Amino acid sequence: MLRIHFTHDDLTRVRIARAPDPLTETVLSLSLVQARHVGGVALEGWRSRTRKRLRPELGALFELATPAGATEAPEAFLHAATDSLPDSLDHTWSLPRRRWAADLTILEYLRPGTPRWVRDLHAGSREWRGVVDRRIRQYHAFAVAPYWSQLLAAAHTERTVRALATADTGLDGLLGTLHPDIRWAAPVLSVPCPLEADVHLRGTGILLVPTFFWPEPMAMTDNRGPEHPLVLHYPLARDLTTYRAVWAAAAEEPDGALVALLGTTRARTLRAAADPAGTAELARRTGTSAATASHHTTVLRAAGLLTTERVGPGVRHALTPLGQALLDDRPPTPDRPTTPDRPC
């Protein structure tokens, strides 16, 4: 756990970013493509569609951004905070040499096996900068850009809700509701971290950044020095309806958003369960094997979209209110539980 200690001055310097940074989101999404265990059912459809469009020449990017997310990604690519990918890349390439040197020192500590070309990139190699710039733009065009306008709309809504909540409940309400795994007990904010550590802000404040393409909280210090504010990324989307709203931006058919959210076979399984049935019948309806149907119903049940009850020697799968709401493309009924209890 990382414990972030606030002073009175820090509490007056809590800010919420206007929007996620496109370069940061792109680099984090590179990690997400590889981290199959992260994000659950909400990201399966996007991950599957994105992986199908990957080309061999993009392989270097997966050495730059590993499945560990921001923990092992070069910090230079995670702090731009501009409105467009070209502007963010320009900001990154224009960083002073001492920033790249500090970044490399930290990166080599976290990743002893850092590839040689990544070291050359930090040393100022024009060749590798050109390669990385082109590849990031190429990858961003199909993995992130199609969803960007809807993602910004979700971020704007989130910022407005946070601002209004702060007006009603103060900073305690803001810092105490960022994420179930983030705990606020004034004057300390505790964030999940592989190590036990304490950070004293000493008046620099904190910048809260809603992040879509990494579903876990991340706290990042700035390697420019202790005079710069700590950045805390917190997940923008914590429910399936928010994810679906973002994926819907690229949907080209009536069920496109559901397929983007769940993947083709899983979306087909959910729709087939609109009429409650056993595993064998769902397999017949979806044209899959019983083992495949069983696997998908297990995932959908864990996501709170299906219920399964035993009926005689078999089982019966049926939609939950959230599952029905996703099929109907409407918000779930607010006065009913729609998701299973889970830590985040």
C-alpha positions as CSV (number, residue, x, y, z in Angstrom):
1,M,0.0,0.0,0.0
2,L,1.2,3.5,-0.9
3,R,0.3,6.0,1.8
4,I,0.1,9.6,0.6
5,H,0.4,12.2,3.3
6,F,-1.3,15.6,2.8
7,T,-0.6,18.9,4.5
8,H,-3.1,21.8,4.7
9,D,-1.4,23.3,1.6
10,D,-1.8,20.0,-0.3
11,L,-5.5,20.0,0.4
12,T,-5.8,23.4,-1.3
13,R,-4.0,22.1,-4.4
14,V,-6.1,19.1,-5.2
15,R,-7.0,19.3,-8.9
16,I,-9.0,17.1,-11.4
17,A,-7.7,16.9,-14.9
18,R,-9.9,18.1,-17.7
19,A,-9.5,14.8,-19.6
20,P,-7.3,11.8,-20.0
21,D,-4.1,12.3,-22.1
22,P,-4.2,10.5,-25.4
23,L,-0.6,9.3,-25.3
24,T,-0.9,8.0,-21.7
25,E,-4.1,6.2,-22.7
26,T,-2.5,4.7,-25.8
27,V,0.6,3.5,-23.8
28,L,-1.6,2.0,-21.1
29,S,-3.8,0.3,-23.6
30,L,-0.7,-1.4,-25.0
31,S,-0.3,-3.0,-21.6
32,L,-4.0,-3.9,-21.5
33,V,-3.8,-5.7,-24.8
34,Q,-1.2,-8.0,-23.2
35,A,-2.7,-8.3,-19.7
36,R,-5.5,-10.7,-20.4
37,H,-6.3,-11.0,-16.7
38,V,-6.9,-7.3,-16.2
39,G,-10.3,-5.7,-16.7
40,G,-12.5,-8.8,-16.9
41,V,-15.4,-9.1,-19.2
42,A,-15.7,-5.3,-19.8
43,L,-12.5,-5.3,-21.9
44,E,-12.7,-8.7,-23.6
45,G,-14.4,-7.5,-26.8
46,W,-12.0,-4.5,-27.2
47,R,-9.0,-6.6,-26.5
48,S,-10.0,-9.3,-29.0
49,R,-10.8,-6.8,-31.7
50,T,-7.5,-4.9,-31.1
51,R,-5.3,-8.0,-31.1
52,K,-6.7,-9.1,-34.5
53,R,-5.5,-5.8,-36.0
54,L,-2.0,-6.0,-34.6
55,R,0.8,-6.3,-37.2
56,P,4.4,-7.6,-36.6
57,E,5.9,-4.1,-37.0
58,L,4.1,-3.0,-33.8
59,G,6.0,-5.6,-31.7
60,A,8.5,-3.0,-30.4
61,L,5.7,-1.2,-28.7
62,F,5.1,-4.2,-26.5
63,E,8.6,-4.0,-25.3
64,L,8.1,-0.3,-24.5
65,A,4.9,-1.0,-22.5
66,T,4.7,-4.3,-20.7
67,P,1.6,-6.0,-19.2
68,A,2.5,-4.3,-15.9
69,G,1.0,-1.0,-17.0
70,A,2.5,2.2,-15.6
71,T,4.7,0.2,-13.2
72,E,7.1,-0.6,-16.0
73,A,6.3,2.0,-18.7
74,P,8.7,4.9,-19.4
75,E,7.4,7.8,-17.4
76,A,8.1,10.2,-20.3
77,F,5.1,8.7,-22.1
78,L,2.7,9.1,-19.2
79,H,2.8,12.8,-18.3
80,A,2.0,14.9,-21.4
81,A,-1.6,16.1,-20.5
82,T,-2.4,17.6,-23.9
83,D,-5.5,17.5,-26.1
84,S,-4.2,15.5,-29.0
85,L,-1.8,12.6,-29.7
86,P,0.5,14.7,-32.0
87,D,0.8,17.4,-29.2
88,S,1.5,14.7,-26.6
89,L,4.2,13.1,-28.7
90,D,5.7,16.5,-29.4
91,H,5.8,17.2,-25.7
92,T,7.4,13.9,-25.0
93,W,10.1,14.3,-27.6
94,S,10.9,17.8,-26.5
95,L,11.6,16.8,-22.9
96,P,15.1,17.9,-21.6
97,R,17.9,15.3,-21.7
98,R,18.0,15.2,-17.9
99,R,14.3,14.0,-17.9
100,W,15.1,11.1,-20.2
101,A,18.2,10.2,-18.1
102,A,16.2,10.2,-14.9
103,D,13.5,8.2,-16.6
104,L,16.0,5.6,-17.8
105,T,17.5,5.3,-14.3
106,I,14.1,4.4,-12.8
107,L,13.2,2.2,-15.7
108,E,16.4,0.1,-15.4
109,Y,15.8,-0.3,-11.7
110,L,12.2,-1.5,-12.3
111,R,13.1,-3.6,-15.4
112,P,16.7,-4.9,-15.2
113,G,16.2,-6.5,-18.6
114,T,15.2,-3.3,-20.4
115,P,15.8,-3.8,-24.1
116,R,18.9,-2.2,-25.6
117,W,16.8,-0.2,-28.1
118,V,14.8,1.3,-25.3
119,R,18.0,2.5,-23.7
120,D,19.0,4.0,-27.1
121,L,15.7,5.7,-27.3
122,H,16.3,7.4,-23.9
123,A,19.8,8.3,-25.0
124,G,18.3,10.4,-27.9
125,S,18.4,8.0,-30.8
126,R,16.6,9.8,-33.7
127,E,16.1,6.5,-35.5
128,W,14.2,4.9,-32.6
129,R,12.3,8.1,-31.9
130,G,11.1,8.1,-35.5
131,V,10.1,4.4,-35.3
132,V,8.3,4.7,-31.9
133,D,6.5,7.9,-33.1
134,R,5.2,6.2,-36.3
135,R,4.2,3.0,-34.5
136,I,2.3,4.7,-31.7
137,R,0.4,6.8,-34.2
138,Q,-0.4,3.6,-36.2
139,Y,-1.6,1.7,-33.2
140,H,-3.6,4.6,-31.7
141,A,-5.5,5.0,-35.0
142,F,-7.3,1.6,-34.6
143,A,-7.0,0.8,-30.8
144,V,-7.9,4.2,-29.2
145,A,-9.0,6.8,-31.7
146,P,-12.3,5.2,-32.7
147,Y,-13.5,5.5,-29.1
148,W,-11.9,8.9,-28.2
149,S,-14.9,11.2,-28.6
150,Q,-17.1,9.1,-26.4
151,L,-14.3,8.6,-23.9
152,L,-14.0,12.4,-23.6
153,A,-17.7,12.7,-23.1
154,A,-17.5,10.1,-20.3
155,A,-14.6,12.0,-18.7
156,H,-16.4,15.3,-18.9
157,T,-19.4,13.8,-17.1
158,E,-17.1,12.3,-14.5
159,R,-15.4,15.6,-13.8
160,T,-18.7,17.4,-13.5
161,V,-20.1,14.8,-11.1
162,R,-16.9,15.0,-9.0
163,A,-17.0,18.8,-8.9
164,L,-20.6,18.8,-7.8
165,A,-19.9,16.1,-5.2
166,T,-17.0,18.1,-3.8
167,A,-19.3,21.2,-3.5
168,D,-21.7,19.1,-1.5
169,T,-19.4,17.0,0.6
170,G,-16.0,18.7,0.5
171,L,-12.6,17.1,-0.2
172,D,-13.5,14.2,2.2
173,G,-16.3,13.2,-0.2
174,L,-14.0,13.6,-3.3
175,L,-11.0,11.7,-2.0
176,G,-13.1,9.1,-0.3
177,T,-15.0,8.0,-3.4
178,L,-12.4,7.7,-6.1
179,H,-12.3,3.9,-6.1
180,P,-13.2,1.1,-3.7
181,D,-9.5,0.3,-3.3
182,I,-8.5,3.9,-2.5
183,R,-9.0,4.8,1.2
184,W,-9.1,8.3,2.6
185,A,-8.5,8.7,6.4
186,A,-7.4,12.4,6.7
187,P,-4.7,13.3,6.2
188,V,-3.6,10.1,4.5
189,L,-4.8,8.7,1.1
190,S,-3.9,5.0,0.8
191,V,-3.6,3.6,-2.8
192,P,-2.9,-0.1,-3.8
193,C,0.9,-0.6,-4.4
194,P,3.1,-3.7,-4.6
195,L,5.3,-2.1,-1.9
196,E,4.7,-0.6,1.5
197,A,5.7,3.1,1.1
198,D,5.0,6.6,2.3
199,V,5.0,9.8,0.2
200,H,4.8,13.2,1.8
201,L,3.5,15.8,-0.6
202,R,4.9,18.8,1.3
203,G,2.6,21.4,-0.4
204,T,2.9,20.2,-4.0
205,G,-0.7,18.9,-4.1
206,I,-2.1,16.1,-6.2
207,L,-3.6,15.9,-9.7
208,L,-6.4,13.4,-10.1
209,V,-6.6,11.9,-13.6
210,P,-9.5,9.7,-14.8
211,T,-8.1,6.9,-16.8
212,F,-10.0,4.6,-19.1
213,F,-7.5,2.1,-20.5
214,W,-6.3,0.8,-17.2
215,P,-8.9,-0.3,-14.7
216,E,-6.9,-0.1,-11.5
217,P,-5.7,3.0,-9.5
218,M,-2.1,4.1,-10.2
219,A,-0.1,6.8,-8.3
220,M,2.9,8.3,-10.1
221,T,5.5,10.7,-8.8
222,D,7.1,13.1,-11.3
223,N,10.8,12.3,-11.9
224,R,11.4,16.1,-12.5
225,G,11.5,16.4,-8.8
226,P,9.5,16.7,-5.5
227,E,8.3,20.2,-6.4
228,H,5.9,18.7,-9.0
229,P,2.5,17.3,-7.9
230,L,1.9,13.6,-7.6
231,V,-0.5,12.2,-10.3
232,L,-3.1,9.8,-9.2
233,H,-4.9,7.9,-12.0
234,Y,-8.2,6.4,-11.0
235,P,-10.5,4.3,-13.3
236,L,-13.0,6.4,-15.3
237,A,-15.3,3.3,-15.9
238,R,-16.3,1.0,-13.1
239,D,-19.5,-0.5,-14.5
240,L,-20.4,-2.2,-17.8
241,T,-22.8,0.4,-18.9
242,T,-20.0,3.0,-19.0
243,Y,-17.8,0.7,-21.0
244,R,-20.6,-0.1,-23.4
245,A,-21.3,3.7,-23.9
246,V,-17.6,4.1,-25.0
247,W,-17.5,1.1,-27.2
248,A,-20.7,2.1,-28.9
249,A,-18.9,4.9,-30.6
250,A,-17.4,2.5,-33.1
251,A,-20.4,0.2,-33.4
252,E,-21.6,-0.2,-37.0
253,E,-24.5,-2.5,-36.4
254,P,-27.4,-2.8,-33.9
255,D,-25.5,-5.3,-31.7
256,G,-22.1,-3.8,-32.4
257,A,-21.7,-2.1,-29.0
258,L,-22.5,-5.4,-27.2
259,V,-20.1,-7.3,-29.4
260,A,-17.4,-4.6,-28.7
261,L,-18.0,-5.0,-25.0
262,L,-18.2,-8.8,-24.7
263,G,-16.9,-10.3,-27.8
264,T,-18.9,-12.0,-30.5
265,T,-19.6,-15.4,-28.9
266,R,-20.2,-14.1,-25.5
267,A,-22.6,-11.4,-26.8
268,R,-24.4,-14.2,-28.7
269,T,-24.6,-16.3,-25.5
270,L,-26.0,-13.4,-23.5
271,R,-28.7,-12.8,-26.2
272,A,-29.5,-16.5,-26.3
273,A,-30.1,-16.5,-22.6
274,A,-32.9,-13.9,-22.9
275,D,-35.1,-17.0,-23.0
276,P,-33.8,-19.0,-19.9
277,A,-32.2,-22.3,-20.9
278,G,-29.7,-24.9,-19.9
279,T,-26.1,-25.1,-21.0
280,A,-26.8,-27.6,-23.8
281,E,-29.6,-25.5,-25.2
282,L,-27.5,-22.4,-25.2
283,A,-24.8,-24.3,-27.0
284,R,-27.3,-25.3,-29.7
285,R,-28.6,-21.7,-30.0
286,T,-25.1,-20.2,-30.4
287,G,-23.6,-23.0,-32.5
288,T,-20.9,-23.8,-30.0
289,S,-19.9,-26.8,-28.0
290,A,-21.3,-27.5,-24.5
291,A,-17.8,-26.8,-23.0
292,T,-17.6,-23.4,-24.8
293,A,-21.1,-22.4,-23.7
294,S,-20.3,-23.5,-20.2
295,H,-17.2,-21.3,-20.2
296,H,-19.0,-18.2,-21.4
297,T,-21.9,-18.6,-19.0
298,T,-19.4,-18.8,-16.2
299,V,-17.8,-15.5,-17.3
300,L,-21.1,-13.8,-17.8
301,R,-22.3,-15.0,-14.4
302,A,-19.1,-13.6,-12.7
303,A,-19.8,-10.3,-14.4
304,G,-23.3,-10.2,-13.0
305,L,-25.1,-10.6,-16.3
306,L,-26.5,-14.1,-15.8
307,T,-27.8,-16.2,-12.9
308,T,-27.6,-20.0,-12.9
309,E,-29.8,-22.2,-10.8
310,R,-30.0,-26.0,-10.6
311,V,-33.1,-27.6,-12.1
312,G,-33.2,-31.3,-11.6
313,P,-30.0,-32.9,-13.0
314,G,-29.2,-29.8,-15.0
315,V,-29.0,-26.0,-14.7
316,R,-30.9,-23.1,-16.0
317,H,-29.3,-19.8,-17.1
318,A,-31.3,-16.5,-17.0
319,L,-30.5,-12.8,-17.4
320,T,-30.0,-10.6,-14.4
321,P,-31.5,-7.1,-14.5
322,L,-28.1,-5.8,-15.7
323,G,-27.9,-8.4,-18.4
324,Q,-31.4,-7.5,-19.6
325,A,-30.5,-3.8,-19.5
326,L,-27.5,-4.3,-21.7
327,L,-29.6,-6.2,-24.2
328,D,-32.2,-3.5,-24.1
329,D,-29.5,-0.7,-24.4
330,R,-30.8,1.1,-21.3
331,P,-29.5,1.9,-17.8
332,P,-30.2,-0.8,-15.2
333,T,-33.1,-0.2,-12.7
334,P,-31.4,1.8,-9.9
335,D,-33.2,0.2,-6.9
336,R,-32.1,-3.3,-7.6
337,P,-28.6,-4.9,-7.1
338,T,-27.1,-5.3,-10.5
339,T,-23.6,-6.6,-9.9
340,P,-22.1,-9.2,-7.5
341,D,-20.1,-8.0,-4.5
342,R,-16.5,-7.7,-5.5
343,P,-13.5,-5.7,-4.2
344,C,-13.4,-3.3,-7.2
